[in-house]
Amino acid sequence: MNQAIWSPGTVKRIPVGAKIMFQLHYSKVAGSVQKDRSSVGLIFAKAPPQKELNTRAVANGYFVIPPGSDNHKVTACWTTTRTCMWLR
């Protein structure tokens, strides 16, 4: 299970009309049919936020894994033009 746990007072702003996209990855490693037990939980702020969390996707959609490779490294990067609050 992968979940985000933020400190109290931290929010992620979701503008009106925004779309929330979930990306799931499945594997055949289990060797048998498995049930999808994915779930989503949202907690709505009851008070003004102390901190706002900003996230951006970073991806590399152009990589090719050579045939037979058992440990191929792929990287992706993104440079921000803003200074993060926690870096000040």
All heavy atoms as an XYZ file, in Angstrom:
685
protein
N       0.844     -1.161      0.000
C       0.000      0.000      0.000
C       0.899      1.238      0.000
O       1.866      1.309      0.726
C      -0.904     -0.007      1.235
C      -1.779      1.193      1.278
S      -2.867      1.414      2.722
C      -3.058     -0.129      3.450
N       0.545      2.213     -0.804
C       1.281      3.458     -0.889
C       0.336      4.583     -0.535
O      -0.681      4.757     -1.172
C       1.812      3.631     -2.316
C       3.131      4.334     -2.364
O       3.625      4.784     -1.349
N       3.691      4.422     -3.529
N       0.666      5.328      0.497
C      -0.236      6.402      0.896
C       0.563      7.631      1.298
O       1.695      7.526      1.724
C      -1.136      5.961      2.039
C      -0.371      5.534      3.275
C      -1.260      4.837      4.272
O      -2.358      4.425      3.948
N      -0.802      4.704      5.486
N      -0.047      8.774      1.139
C       0.581     10.028      1.535
C       0.034     10.436      2.887
O      -1.179     10.474      3.085
C       0.300     11.100      0.495
N       0.927     10.711      3.822
C       0.519     11.196      5.131
C       1.204     12.544      5.317
O       2.431     12.630      5.314
C       0.915     10.218      6.257
C       0.246      8.862      6.017
C       0.530     10.793      7.610
C       0.667      7.783      6.983
N       0.417     13.604      5.446
C       0.950     14.957      5.577
C       0.773     15.428      7.009
O      -0.137     15.001      7.715
C       0.225     15.910      4.630
C       0.264     15.488      3.193
C       1.235     14.755      2.573
C      -0.707     15.750      2.193
N       0.925     14.570      1.251
C      -0.263     15.171      0.985
C      -1.910     16.438      2.188
C      -0.966     15.253     -0.202
C      -2.611     16.525      1.010
C      -2.143     15.932     -0.167
N       1.632     16.358      7.406
C       1.514     16.916      8.752
C       0.214     17.712      8.859
O      -0.296     18.236      7.863
C       2.731     17.796      9.069
O       2.841     18.845      8.136
N      -0.349     17.812     10.060
C      -1.598     18.557     10.242
C      -1.469     19.986      9.704
O      -0.429     20.626      9.863
C      -1.789     18.553     11.761
C      -1.058     17.327     12.222
C       0.133     17.216     11.301
N      -2.516     20.468      9.064
C      -2.520     21.812      8.512
C      -2.010     21.900      7.085
O      -2.028     22.957      6.480
N      -1.554     20.767      6.525
C      -1.055     20.736      5.149
C      -2.201     20.360      4.218
O      -2.953     19.431      4.494
C       0.088     19.714      5.002
O       1.126     20.055      5.924
C       0.651     19.712      3.599
N      -2.330     21.102      3.111
C      -3.414     20.841      2.160
C      -2.875     20.734      0.747
O      -1.787     21.193      0.437
C      -4.487     21.959      2.198
C      -5.115     22.080      3.573
C      -3.916     23.282      1.741
N      -3.636     20.111     -0.109
C      -3.391     20.066     -1.551
C      -4.632     20.681     -2.177
O      -5.728     20.131     -2.079
C      -3.190     18.622     -2.026
C      -3.106     18.461     -3.523
C      -1.801     18.974     -4.060
C      -1.710     18.676     -5.552
N      -0.778     19.529     -6.211
N      -4.460     21.853     -2.792
C      -5.599     22.562     -3.371
C      -6.071     21.841     -4.639
O      -5.277     21.518     -5.507
C      -5.207     23.993     -3.701
C      -6.367     24.851     -4.180
C      -5.919     26.271     -4.486
N      -5.203     26.877     -3.381
C      -5.772     27.557     -2.384
N      -7.078     27.697     -2.369
N      -5.045     28.077     -1.430
N      -7.370     21.606     -4.729
C      -7.973     21.006     -5.916
C      -8.997     22.012     -6.433
O     -10.065     22.162     -5.852
C      -8.646     19.654     -5.601
C      -7.620     18.697     -4.996
C      -9.264     19.061     -6.866
C      -8.204     17.404     -4.480
N      -8.662     22.734     -7.516
C      -9.564     23.770     -8.026
C     -10.892     23.197     -8.517
O     -10.972     22.040     -8.931
C      -8.790     24.372     -9.202
C      -7.383     23.918     -9.043
C      -7.435     22.629     -8.286
N     -11.912     24.026     -8.490
C     -13.224     23.645     -9.019
C     -13.057     23.218    -10.468
O     -12.369     23.865    -11.246
C     -14.206     24.835     -8.916
C     -15.496     24.527     -9.644
C     -14.474     25.183     -7.469
N     -13.641     22.091    -10.844
C     -13.577     21.596    -12.215
C     -12.331     20.801    -12.531
O     -12.179     20.314    -13.647
N     -11.420     20.669    -11.562
C     -10.186     19.909    -11.800
C     -10.495     18.428    -11.969
O     -11.501     17.925    -11.464
C      -9.217     20.102    -10.636
N      -9.629     17.746    -12.686
C      -9.748     16.300    -12.849
C      -8.673     15.644    -11.989
O      -7.527     16.080    -11.967
C      -9.553     15.903    -14.303
C     -10.647     16.416    -15.203
C     -10.408     16.030    -16.641
C     -11.510     16.607    -17.508
N     -11.303     16.321    -18.914
N      -9.051     14.597    -11.296
C      -8.108     13.826    -10.493
C      -7.841     12.536    -11.245
O      -8.771     11.796    -11.572
C      -8.670     13.533     -9.088
C      -8.979     14.850     -8.369
C      -7.691     12.690     -8.295
C      -9.661     14.668     -7.037
N      -6.572     12.270    -11.547
C      -6.214     11.081    -12.316
C      -5.434     10.122    -11.424
O      -4.531     10.535    -10.706
C      -5.341     11.469    -13.517
C      -4.958     10.281    -14.363
S      -4.048     10.728    -15.855
C      -2.500     11.255    -15.199
N      -5.798      8.870    -11.475
C      -5.110      7.836    -10.721
C      -4.424      6.903    -11.701
O      -4.991      6.529    -12.721
C      -6.106      7.042     -9.858
C      -6.817      7.902     -8.866
C      -8.064      8.416     -9.143
C      -6.220      8.215     -7.664
C      -8.721      9.231     -8.239
C      -6.858      9.030     -6.747
C      -8.117      9.534     -7.040
N      -3.209      6.543    -11.393
C      -2.451      5.638    -12.255
C      -2.136      4.376    -11.458
O      -1.520      4.444    -10.399
C      -1.166      6.315    -12.710
C      -0.410      5.521    -13.734
C       0.795      6.290    -14.257
O       1.460      6.995    -13.507
N       1.071      6.160    -15.530
N      -2.594      3.253    -11.941
C      -2.390      1.971    -11.273
C      -1.523      1.081    -12.145
O      -1.658      1.077    -13.370
C      -3.731      1.284    -11.012
C      -4.761      2.093    -10.239
C      -6.088      1.375    -10.215
C      -4.273      2.377     -8.839
N      -0.658      0.333    -11.516
C       0.211     -0.598    -12.232
C      -0.042     -2.003    -11.692
O      -0.021     -2.217    -10.490
C       1.685     -0.223    -12.040
C       2.013      1.125    -12.569
N       2.470      1.317    -13.846
C       1.927      2.354    -12.009
C       2.660      2.605    -14.042
N       2.332      3.253    -12.948
N      -0.280     -2.929    -12.583
C      -0.543     -4.300    -12.194
C       0.601     -5.192    -12.651
O       1.289     -4.903    -13.617
C      -1.862     -4.796    -12.804
C      -3.058     -4.028    -12.302
C      -3.590     -2.961    -13.019
C      -3.641     -4.362    -11.090
C      -4.684     -2.250    -12.546
C      -4.731     -3.661    -10.616
C      -5.243     -2.611    -11.346
O      -6.317     -1.916    -10.870
N       0.788     -6.292    -11.956
C       1.881     -7.205    -12.270
C       1.362     -8.639    -12.262
O       0.441     -8.976    -11.519
C       2.989     -7.051    -11.216
O       3.967     -8.036    -11.396
N       1.972     -9.478    -13.064
C       1.597    -10.898    -13.100
C       2.459    -11.723    -12.153
O       2.403    -12.941    -12.165
C       1.746    -11.433    -14.526
C       0.780    -10.799    -15.503
C       0.940    -11.398    -16.888
C      -0.031    -10.763    -17.852
N       0.065    -11.309    -19.191
N       3.236    -11.066    -11.306
C       4.166    -11.759    -10.411
C       3.435    -12.706     -9.461
O       3.961    -13.746     -9.096
C       5.009    -10.731     -9.612
C       5.864    -11.407     -8.560
C       5.877     -9.916    -10.561
N       2.216    -12.364     -9.048
C       1.480    -13.189     -8.085
C       1.202    -14.586     -8.631
O       1.043    -15.530     -7.868
C       0.172    -12.510     -7.693
N       1.131    -14.736     -9.951
C       0.918    -16.049    -10.542
C      -0.531    -16.484    -10.616
O      -0.827    -17.559    -11.123
N      -1.441    -15.691    -10.071
C      -2.862    -16.022    -10.131
C      -3.664    -14.724    -10.174
O      -3.149    -13.652     -9.907
C      -3.276    -16.856     -8.912
O      -3.091    -16.105     -7.725
N      -4.952    -14.857    -10.481
C      -5.821    -13.694    -10.544
C      -5.946    -13.092     -9.141
O      -6.185    -13.810     -8.179
C      -7.213    -14.079    -11.095
C      -8.163    -12.902    -11.034
C      -7.082    -14.598    -12.519
N      -5.770    -11.785     -9.041
C      -5.861    -11.084     -7.767
C      -6.990    -10.059     -7.831
O      -7.320     -9.559     -8.898
C      -4.546    -10.356     -7.467
C      -3.340    -11.265     -7.421
C      -3.360    -12.187     -6.227
O      -3.547    -11.735     -5.103
N      -3.192    -13.474     -6.460
N      -7.585     -9.740     -6.690
C      -8.621     -8.709     -6.624
C      -7.960     -7.339     -6.552
O      -6.931     -7.171     -5.907
C      -9.493     -8.902     -5.392
C     -10.427    -10.067     -5.482
C     -11.348    -10.082     -4.292
C     -12.318    -11.233     -4.432
N     -13.311    -11.241     -3.353
N      -8.546     -6.365     -7.223
C      -8.090     -4.986     -7.130
C      -8.665     -4.408     -5.845
O      -9.865     -4.300     -5.685
C      -8.571     -4.194     -8.349
C      -8.091     -2.760     -8.332
O      -7.597     -2.299     -7.276
O      -8.207     -2.087     -9.361
N      -7.801     -4.045     -4.935
C      -8.238     -3.492     -3.654
C      -7.857     -2.014     -3.528
O      -7.688     -1.499     -2.429
C      -7.658     -4.298     -2.505
C      -8.104     -5.749     -2.544
C      -7.620     -6.487     -1.311
N      -7.933     -7.898     -1.389
C      -9.076     -8.433     -0.997
N     -10.037     -7.675     -0.536
N      -9.279     -9.725     -1.082
N      -7.729     -1.336     -4.671
C      -7.394      0.087     -4.668
C      -8.509      0.881     -3.996
O      -9.686      0.554     -4.131
C      -7.218      0.597     -6.104
O      -6.215     -0.136     -6.761
N      -8.118      1.926     -3.280
C      -9.109      2.793     -2.649
C      -8.553      4.214     -2.575
O      -7.359      4.432     -2.684
C      -9.464      2.280     -1.252
O      -8.324      2.355     -0.415
N      -9.448      5.157     -2.413
C      -9.081      6.561     -2.321
C      -9.822      7.161     -1.139
O     -11.000      6.890     -0.934
C      -9.486      7.319     -3.610
C      -9.215      8.803     -3.471
C      -8.763      6.744     -4.803
N      -9.121      7.961     -0.367
C      -9.750      8.653      0.749
C      -9.381     10.123      0.714
O      -8.209     10.459      0.592
N     -10.352     10.997      0.756
C     -10.106     12.436      0.769
C     -10.600     13.008      2.091
O     -11.672     12.644      2.574
C     -10.851     13.119     -0.384
C     -10.483     12.675     -1.794
C     -11.390     13.358     -2.817
C      -9.025     12.972     -2.092
N      -9.806     13.899      2.666
C     -10.210     14.586      3.893
C     -10.269     16.067      3.549
O      -9.276     16.643      3.089
C      -9.203     14.336      5.032
C      -9.119     12.838      5.337
C      -9.601     15.136      6.268
C      -8.016     12.476      6.315
N     -11.404     16.679      3.743
C     -11.588     18.084      3.402
C     -11.218     18.965      4.589
O     -11.601     18.671      5.727
C     -13.027     18.331      2.946
C     -13.351     17.597      1.671
C     -13.954     16.354      1.711
C     -13.012     18.142      0.448
C     -14.236     15.660      0.543
C     -13.286     17.460     -0.728
C     -13.892     16.216     -0.678
N     -10.467     20.038      4.340
C      -9.996     20.940      5.394
C     -11.170     21.604      6.101
O     -12.117     22.056      5.475
C      -9.065     21.993      4.800
N     -11.081     21.662      7.409
C     -12.115     22.306      8.213
C     -11.642     23.670      8.714
O     -12.392     24.397      9.340
C     -12.473     21.409      9.390
C     -13.113     20.101      8.959
C     -13.459     19.242     10.166
C     -14.152     17.975      9.751
N     -13.244     16.929      9.353
N     -10.363     23.994      8.453
C      -9.781     25.260      8.900
C      -8.838     25.765      7.811
O      -8.429     24.996      6.932
C      -9.011     25.035     10.202
N      -8.479     27.048      7.843
C      -7.528     27.561      6.854
C      -6.211     26.784      6.911
O      -5.763     26.404      7.991
C      -7.320     29.016      7.286
C      -8.546     29.356      8.063
C      -8.953     28.080      8.759
N      -5.582     26.556      5.756
C      -4.345     25.764      5.740
C      -3.152     26.517      6.332
O      -3.084     27.739      6.272
C      -4.125     25.499      4.255
C      -4.829     26.612      3.560
C      -5.998     26.962      4.423
N      -2.227     25.748      6.901
C      -0.959     26.298      7.379
C       0.096     26.199      6.274
O       0.966     27.042      6.162
C      -0.486     25.549      8.619
C      -1.423     25.698      9.795
C      -1.072     24.761     10.926
O      -0.064     24.061     10.889
N      -1.912     24.737     11.954
N       0.011     25.123      5.483
C       0.942     24.891      4.375
C       0.163     24.328      3.196
O      -0.772     23.551      3.392
C       2.017     23.872      4.760
C       2.977     24.319      5.837
C       4.067     23.303      6.053
C       3.535     22.152      6.890
N       4.558     21.177      7.253
N       0.567     24.716      1.979
C      -0.058     24.157      0.784
C       0.981     23.316      0.049
O       2.076     23.779     -0.230
C      -0.579     25.251     -0.140
C      -1.305     24.677     -1.347
C      -1.944     25.752     -2.213
O      -2.252     26.834     -1.709
O      -2.119     25.479     -3.413
N       0.634     22.085     -0.255
C       1.517     21.157     -0.952
C       1.340     21.338     -2.455
O       0.219     21.352     -2.954
C       1.157     19.722     -0.558
C       1.955     18.601     -1.187
C       3.394     18.638     -0.678
C       1.332     17.258     -0.859
N       2.441     21.507     -3.173
C       2.417     21.608     -4.632
C       3.185     20.423     -5.202
O       4.301     20.137     -4.768
C       3.077     22.912     -5.101
C       2.240     24.109     -4.745
O       1.104     24.208     -5.181
N       2.771     24.998     -3.946
N       2.590     19.734     -6.148
C       3.249     18.580     -6.761
C       3.211     18.708     -8.277
O       2.310     19.344     -8.833
C       2.561     17.252     -6.353
O       1.177     17.326     -6.698
C       2.691     16.994     -4.869
N       4.172     18.115     -8.931
C       4.237     18.074    -10.392
C       4.664     16.679    -10.812
O       5.459     16.032    -10.142
C       5.268     19.078    -10.931
C       4.974     20.528    -10.623
C       3.768     21.013    -11.420
N       3.480     22.397    -11.178
C       2.604     22.849    -10.299
N       1.926     22.024     -9.550
N       2.379     24.132    -10.170
N       4.164     16.236    -11.937
C       4.555     14.925    -12.463
C       5.895     15.048    -13.180
O       6.166     16.042    -13.843
C       3.494     14.412    -13.428
N       6.729     14.049    -13.023
C       8.000     13.972    -13.737
C       8.014     12.611    -14.417
O       7.847     11.583    -13.754
C       9.203     14.104    -12.779
C      10.502     13.981    -13.538
C       9.142     15.420    -12.023
N       8.176     12.598    -15.725
C       8.137     11.326    -16.451
C       9.099     11.346    -17.631
O       9.492     12.402    -18.112
C       6.721     11.055    -16.958
N       9.466     10.174    -18.067
C      10.288      9.993    -19.250
C       9.557      8.986    -20.129
O       9.606      7.787    -19.880
C      11.674      9.474    -18.870
C      12.544      9.199    -20.070
O      12.073      9.152    -21.204
N      13.831      9.002    -19.838
N       8.863      9.473    -21.124
C       8.081      8.593    -21.994
C       8.816      8.140    -23.237
O       8.205      7.549    -24.131
N      10.120      8.413    -23.306
C      10.879      8.107    -24.521
C      11.949      7.043    -24.326
O      12.729      6.778    -25.217
C      11.541      9.386    -25.057
C      10.528     10.451    -25.388
C      10.299     11.498    -24.513
C       9.780     10.388    -26.559
C       9.358     12.467    -24.799
C       8.843     11.349    -26.852
C       8.632     12.384    -25.970
O       7.691     13.342    -26.254
N      11.998      6.425    -23.161
C      13.057      5.449    -22.925
C      12.736      4.105    -23.583
O      11.582      3.770    -23.832
C      13.326      5.261    -21.430
C      12.195      4.593    -20.681
C      12.160      3.207    -20.543
C      11.194      5.342    -20.107
C      11.141      2.587    -19.845
C      10.161      4.738    -19.407
C      10.142      3.360    -19.282
N      13.781      3.347    -23.868
C      13.653      2.008    -24.438
C      14.515      1.073    -23.600
O      15.698      1.342    -23.390
C      14.118      1.974    -25.913
C      14.072      0.551    -26.448
C      13.268      2.903    -26.760
N      13.927      0.006    -23.101
C      14.687     -0.988    -22.350
C      15.219     -2.004    -23.348
O      14.440     -2.639    -24.067
C      13.809     -1.682    -21.292
C      13.272     -0.634    -20.305
C      14.585     -2.780    -20.568
C      12.272     -1.167    -19.305
N      16.541     -2.160    -23.422
C      17.116     -3.118    -24.377
C      16.638     -4.541    -24.092
O      16.481     -4.924    -22.929
C      18.625     -3.003    -24.145
C      18.821     -1.693    -23.463
C      17.575     -1.455    -22.659
N      16.418     -5.345    -25.148
C      16.002     -6.744    -24.950
C      17.000     -7.481    -24.057
O      18.207     -7.337    -24.211
C      16.007     -7.327    -26.365
C      15.878     -6.146    -27.269
C      16.565     -5.017    -26.569
N      16.485     -8.249    -23.122
C      17.331     -9.070    -22.259
C      17.943     -8.315    -21.090
O      18.610     -8.916    -20.256
N      17.718     -7.033    -21.002
C      18.291     -6.247    -19.904
C      17.592     -6.603    -18.600
O      16.375     -6.634    -18.523
C      18.142     -4.756    -20.188
O      18.640     -4.006    -19.119
N      18.378     -6.892    -17.566
C      17.766     -7.256    -16.292
C      17.826     -6.112    -15.274
O      17.246     -6.201    -14.205
C      18.412     -8.509    -15.705
C      19.889     -8.316    -15.374
O      20.450     -7.271    -15.750
O      20.470     -9.202    -14.735
N      18.542     -5.022    -15.610
C      18.649     -3.917    -14.659
C      19.014     -2.651    -15.427
O      20.127     -2.170    -15.355
C      19.704     -4.229    -13.595
C      19.662     -3.238    -12.455
O      18.735     -2.466    -12.327
N      20.689     -3.262    -11.633
N      18.054     -2.102    -16.166
C      18.300     -0.943    -17.020
C      17.862      0.333    -16.312
O      16.717      0.453    -15.886
C      17.533     -1.101    -18.337
C      17.777      0.004    -19.301
N      18.953      0.136    -19.985
C      17.003      1.052    -19.677
C      18.896      1.210    -20.764
N      17.717      1.786    -20.587
N      18.760      1.300    -16.159
C      18.464      2.547    -15.472
C      17.809      3.543    -16.436
O      18.264      3.725    -17.557
C      19.751      3.152    -14.914
C      19.530      4.427    -14.137
C      20.837      4.935    -13.552
C      20.623      6.209    -12.774
N      21.877      6.695    -12.171
N      16.731      4.185    -15.970
C      16.036      5.222    -16.731
C      15.882      6.421    -15.801
O      15.579      6.265    -14.628
C      14.634      4.734    -17.190
C      13.868      5.849    -17.862
C      14.779      3.541    -18.113
N      16.112      7.612    -16.314
C      15.995      8.806    -15.489
C      15.022      9.805    -16.112
O      14.710      9.729    -17.297
C      17.361      9.499    -15.308
O      17.848      9.889    -16.596
C      18.362      8.570    -14.644
N      14.577     10.727    -15.299
C      13.735     11.839    -15.741
C      14.056     13.013    -14.830
O      14.468     12.830    -13.686
C      12.257     11.472    -15.650
N      13.896     14.218    -15.340
C      14.168     15.385    -14.496
C      13.206     16.511    -14.830
O      12.568     16.522    -15.881
C      15.614     15.841    -14.652
S      16.016     16.430    -16.302
N      13.134     17.471    -13.925
C      12.293     18.647    -14.080
C      12.932     19.762    -13.273
O      13.391     19.540    -12.157
C      10.887     18.348    -13.564
C       9.971     19.527    -13.545
C       9.401     20.142    -14.620
C       9.499     20.229    -12.394
N       8.606     21.180    -14.204
C       8.650     21.259    -12.843
C       9.712     20.089    -11.038
C       8.020     22.131    -11.983
C       9.089     20.961    -10.172
C       8.244     21.969    -10.659
N      13.010     20.937    -13.835
C      13.592     22.080    -13.145
C      12.504     23.095    -12.860
O      11.776     23.506    -13.762
C      14.695     22.730    -14.016
O      15.677     21.730    -14.330
C      15.351     23.872    -13.285
N      12.414     23.496    -11.620
C      11.406     24.477    -11.227
C      11.958     25.888    -11.367
O      13.164     26.105    -11.282
C      10.936     24.242     -9.770
O       9.930     25.197     -9.469
C      12.063     24.365     -8.788
N      11.073     26.831    -11.569
C      11.474     28.231    -11.619
C      11.115     28.915    -10.298
O      11.415     30.076    -10.102
C      10.768     28.978    -12.768
O       9.350     28.823    -12.611
C      11.190     28.415    -14.105
N      10.465     28.170     -9.396
C      10.059     28.715     -8.105
C      10.943     28.168     -6.993
O      11.409     27.049     -7.063
C       8.608     28.325     -7.799
C       7.614     28.929     -8.768
C       6.213     28.454     -8.522
N       5.868     28.505     -7.113
C       4.733     28.068     -6.618
N       3.831     27.540     -7.405
N       4.470     28.143     -5.338
N      11.142     28.947     -5.955
C      11.866     28.492     -4.783
C      10.881     27.827     -3.843
O       9.838     28.404     -3.523
C      12.538     29.683     -4.061
O      13.402     30.327     -4.994
C      13.311     29.225     -2.860
N      11.198     26.633     -3.424
C      10.331     25.910     -2.495
C      10.407     26.556     -1.122
O      11.481     26.979     -0.681
C      10.749     24.447     -2.398
S      10.608     23.587     -3.962
N       9.284     26.612     -0.432
C       9.243     27.226      0.898
C      10.237     26.578      1.846
O      10.878     27.246      2.620
C       7.826     27.118      1.490
C       6.786     27.950      0.749
S       7.095     29.707      0.876
C       6.648     29.977      2.566
N      10.401     25.268      1.776
C      11.270     24.584      2.732
C      12.748     24.766      2.388
O      13.615     24.404      3.163
C      10.902     23.118      2.855
C      10.820     22.383      1.559
C       9.733     22.237      0.766
C      11.881     21.698      0.893
N      10.044     21.513     -0.351
C      11.344     21.156     -0.294
C      13.223     21.473      1.190
C      12.118     20.420     -1.185
C      13.974     20.734      0.306
C      13.414     20.225     -0.868
N      13.066     25.370      1.239
C      14.450     25.627      0.894
C      14.910     27.014      1.337
O      16.081     27.316      1.289
C      14.657     25.507     -0.630
C      14.529     24.113     -1.218
C      14.669     24.165     -2.728
C      15.578     23.180     -0.625
N      13.998     27.845      1.773
C      14.349     29.215      2.172
C      14.989     29.239      3.541
O      14.795     28.466      4.377
C      13.108     30.103      2.176
C      12.605     30.348      0.786
C      11.436     31.264      0.814
N      10.891     31.356     -0.532
C       9.768     31.925     -0.838
N       9.046     32.477      0.090
N       9.337     31.968     -2.066
